[in-house]
Amino acid sequence: MVKKVYIVSSGPSNGYWIDDCKIVQNLKDADIVVFPGGADVDPSNYGCKDDPNAGNWPSIARDEREIDVFNHMSSNQIAVGICRGHQLLATRFGGILIQDCEHHFDGPHAIINEQGDEYVTTSLHHQMVYLPSLDPRDYDLLYWAAPKRSNYYIGDRIDCNLVDKEPEVMVFHREGLPLSIGIQGHPEMMDVNSMFVKMINSIIKKYI
């Protein structure tokens, strides 16, 4: 099956890692809508204050544009968020973000699931999804960093004692919203034959 992919706010290279894909220029033509990495999501978009110690570099204009795209997606389309895109999707399901952490911007690291399957992913972020802010009915946490990498978590409304896992791959689902796959790493920067990219493609294939 050829998967028609619409890339939001960036170039087509952000989609070519998806198996059997064809890049399309119109949102309405897409099966998959990719929200790429980039600038931080502004805390105002998830009801929080900008923590002055976090070193945020947001783009409110990009936030507004991408949120508008998400709001115009149909129920039969799938959203795929990469890094910033993962975090943006989480906020659409009611989540807030850890505005700064450490050791997630210093090279590849391992991720793991409940079954003990392990993969290596890229890591180029200083923010992450704050799981306690999400309704457990709205998401499945598929993979997380193993072991936890950061010794601190900064951000408005963040309780460091509640950070049990550092999320890496998630699926968000709620009636009335597009099914959304969040990937904290960067598959577009990896070999398409890597085990990580193959694993992500298997998740997409499951839901497409």
C-alpha positions as a printed NumPy array, in Angstrom:
array([[  0.   ,   0.   ,   0.   ],
       [  1.351,   3.437,  -0.952],
       [  1.082,   5.771,   2.02 ],
       [  0.369,   9.395,   1.105],
       [  2.319,  11.648,   3.467],
       [  1.852,  15.358,   4.106],
       [  4.782,  17.111,   5.837],
       [  3.93 ,  20.062,   8.079],
       [  6.363,  23.001,   8.318],
       [  9.391,  21.287,   6.798],
       [ 10.907,  19.517,   3.786],
       [ 10.058,  16.127,   2.29 ],
       [ 13.11 ,  14.381,   3.809],
       [ 11.111,  14.202,   7.023],
       [  8.799,  11.632,   5.441],
       [ 10.914,   9.429,   3.2  ],
       [ 11.804,   7.048,   6.035],
       [  8.167,   5.858,   5.996],
       [  7.821,   2.641,   3.988],
       [  6.14 ,   2.898,   0.574],
       [  5.396,   6.588,   0.932],
       [  4.464,   9.303,  -1.524],
       [  4.765,  12.947,  -0.448],
       [  1.632,  14.992,  -1.163],
       [  1.198,  18.767,  -1.067],
       [ -2.366,  18.989,   0.251],
       [ -3.506,  17.982,   3.709],
       [ -6.78 ,  16.534,   2.449],
       [ -4.914,  14.042,   0.221],
       [ -2.84 ,  12.527,   3.048],
       [ -3.07 ,   9.245,   4.913],
       [ -0.301,  10.344,   7.298],
       [  0.473,  13.864,   8.512],
       [  4.034,  14.298,   9.812],
       [  4.78 ,  16.985,  12.413],
       [  8.601,  17.327,  12.329],
       [ 11.152,  18.402,  14.914],
       [ 12.356,  21.934,  15.495],
       [ 11.711,  24.829,  17.872],
       [ 10.225,  24.272,  21.32 ],
       [  6.46 ,  24.341,  21.79 ],
       [  5.573,  27.56 ,  23.593],
       [  4.284,  26.824,  27.128],
       [  1.272,  29.093,  26.531],
       [ -0.068,  26.42 ,  24.191],
       [ -0.417,  23.945,  27.054],
       [ -1.469,  26.336,  29.797],
       [  1.899,  26.771,  31.506],
       [  4.318,  29.591,  32.236],
       [  7.707,  29.782,  30.547],
       [ 10.264,  28.652,  33.126],
       [ 13.175,  31.142,  32.942],
       [ 15.655,  28.383,  33.802],
       [ 14.591,  26.127,  30.922],
       [ 16.299,  27.908,  28.033],
       [ 13.261,  27.637,  25.76 ],
       [ 13.417,  28.768,  22.129],
       [  9.797,  28.613,  20.958],
       [  8.066,  29.609,  17.73 ],
       [  4.517,  30.712,  18.467],
       [  3.8  ,  31.244,  14.766],
       [  4.793,  27.664,  14.004],
       [  2.745,  26.404,  16.95 ],
       [ -0.334,  28.183,  15.65 ],
       [  0.148,  26.865,  12.119],
       [  0.668,  23.263,  13.197],
       [ -2.169,  23.272,  15.718],
       [ -4.426,  24.541,  12.943],
       [ -3.319,  21.653,  10.705],
       [ -4.021,  19.159,  13.494],
       [ -7.464,  20.658,  14.051],
       [ -8.271,  20.247,  10.354],
       [ -7.236,  16.593,  10.13 ],
       [ -9.96 ,  14.054,   9.413],
       [-10.718,  11.002,  11.522],
       [ -9.217,   8.635,   8.941],
       [ -5.812,  10.349,   8.951],
       [ -2.928,   9.507,  11.29 ],
       [ -0.64 ,  12.116,  12.847],
       [  3.031,  11.229,  13.318],
       [  5.069,  13.585,  15.501],
       [  8.86 ,  13.627,  15.581],
       [ 10.662,  15.177,  18.585],
       [  8.952,  18.595,  18.818],
       [  6.081,  17.046,  16.869],
       [  5.689,  14.339,  19.515],
       [  5.51 ,  16.987,  22.208],
       [  3.03 ,  19.114,  20.247],
       [  0.725,  16.124,  19.752],
       [  0.847,  15.364,  23.486],
       [ -0.378,  18.883,  24.242],
       [ -3.378,  18.348,  21.927],
       [ -4.4  ,  15.469,  24.195],
       [ -4.191,  17.601,  27.328],
       [ -0.57 ,  16.998,  28.274],
       [  2.059,  19.474,  29.42 ],
       [  5.805,  19.376,  28.847],
       [  8.913,  19.137,  30.953],
       [ 10.645,  22.292,  29.743],
       [ 14.204,  21.154,  30.384],
       [ 16.061,  17.954,  31.247],
       [ 19.598,  16.659,  30.75 ],
       [ 21.41 ,  13.944,  28.782],
       [ 18.836,  13.827,  25.995],
       [ 20.88 ,  16.045,  23.691],
       [ 24.176,  14.208,  23.819],
       [ 23.929,  11.276,  21.439],
       [ 22.011,   8.043,  20.822],
       [ 20.654,   5.965,  23.675],
       [ 18.624,   2.843,  24.353],
       [ 14.853,   2.611,  24.654],
       [ 12.89 ,  -0.353,  25.981],
       [  9.333,  -1.68 ,  26.268],
       [  7.434,  -3.883,  28.72 ],
       [  8.583,  -7.033,  26.918],
       [ 12.237,  -6.035,  27.216],
       [ 12.693,  -5.28 ,  23.505],
       [ 15.496,  -2.744,  23.135],
       [ 16.377,  -0.317,  20.346],
       [ 18.793,   2.566,  19.91 ],
       [ 17.401,   5.949,  18.911],
       [ 18.745,   9.425,  18.27 ],
       [ 18.336,  12.033,  20.998],
       [ 18.275,  15.758,  20.214],
       [ 15.876,  17.321,  22.702],
       [ 15.872,  19.142,  26.026],
       [ 12.105,  18.901,  26.58 ],
       [  9.829,  15.898,  26.932],
       [  6.254,  14.833,  27.564],
       [  5.217,  14.896,  31.242],
       [  3.248,  11.667,  31.553],
       [  1.391,  12.489,  34.817],
       [ -0.412,  15.326,  33.011],
       [ -2.12 ,  12.934,  30.562],
       [ -5.226,  10.85 ,  31.136],
       [ -4.002,   7.215,  31.034],
       [ -7.025,   6.367,  28.868],
       [ -5.705,   8.678,  26.143],
       [ -2.347,   7.076,  25.428],
       [ -0.221,   3.945,  25.261],
       [  3.433,   4.298,  26.234],
       [  5.248,   1.895,  23.916],
       [  8.919,   2.69 ,  24.653],
       [ 10.85 ,   4.766,  27.155],
       [ 14.501,   5.643,  27.844],
       [ 16.383,   2.83 ,  29.575],
       [ 17.698,   3.712,  32.023],
       [ 16.362,   7.18 ,  32.869],
       [ 18.917,   9.738,  31.707],
       [ 18.097,  13.019,  33.417],
       [ 18.746,  13.937,  37.042],
       [ 16.425,  16.938,  36.962],
       [ 13.177,  18.064,  35.315],
       [ 12.309,  21.761,  35.009],
       [  8.971,  23.327,  34.162],
       [  5.791,  24.923,  35.432],
       [  3.507,  22.4  ,  37.206],
       [  6.186,  19.659,  37.105],
       [  6.664,  17.361,  40.1  ],
       [ 10.036,  15.646,  39.641],
       [  9.019,  12.882,  42.035],
       [  6.306,  11.767,  39.599],
       [  8.642,  11.28 ,  36.62 ],
       [  8.827,   7.504,  36.542],
       [  9.626,   6.987,  32.851],
       [ 11.01 ,   9.225,  30.118],
       [  8.673,   8.627,  27.135],
       [ 10.173,   7.893,  23.71 ],
       [  7.408,   6.299,  21.584],
       [  3.706,   6.793,  22.311],
       [  0.312,   6.371,  20.688],
       [ -2.359,   8.938,  21.567],
       [ -6.02 ,   8.089,  21.088],
       [ -9.233,   9.842,  22.028],
       [-12.615,   9.821,  20.344],
       [-12.95 ,  12.897,  18.161],
       [ -9.2  ,  13.381,  17.643],
       [ -6.885,  11.847,  15.014],
       [ -4.93 ,   8.822,  16.191],
       [ -1.427,  10.15 ,  16.813],
       [  1.974,   8.444,  17.027],
       [  4.67 ,  10.323,  18.933],
       [  8.367,   9.571,  18.338],
       [ 10.884,  11.436,  20.498],
       [ 13.839,  10.327,  18.361],
       [ 14.55 ,  11.225,  14.731],
       [ 13.911,   8.359,  12.293],
       [ 14.513,  10.75 ,   9.381],
       [ 18.16 ,  11.012,  10.529],
       [ 18.678,   7.253,  10.682],
       [ 19.313,   4.513,   8.137],
       [ 15.969,   3.325,   6.769],
       [ 17.154,  -0.247,   7.371],
       [ 17.918,   0.329,  11.059],
       [ 15.98 ,  -1.746,  13.557],
       [ 14.513,   1.398,  15.119],
       [ 13.086,   2.703,  11.836],
       [ 11.725,  -0.746,  10.992],
       [ 10.04 ,  -0.89 ,  14.4  ],
       [  8.431,   2.53 ,  13.912],
       [  7.202,   1.507,  10.462],
       [  5.612,  -1.599,  11.962],
       [  3.69 ,   0.619,  14.388],
       [  2.495,   2.862,  11.548],
       [  1.467,  -0.17 ,   9.494],
       [ -0.581,  -1.432,  12.433],
       [ -2.716,   1.723,  12.489],
       [ -2.798,   2.873,   8.853]])
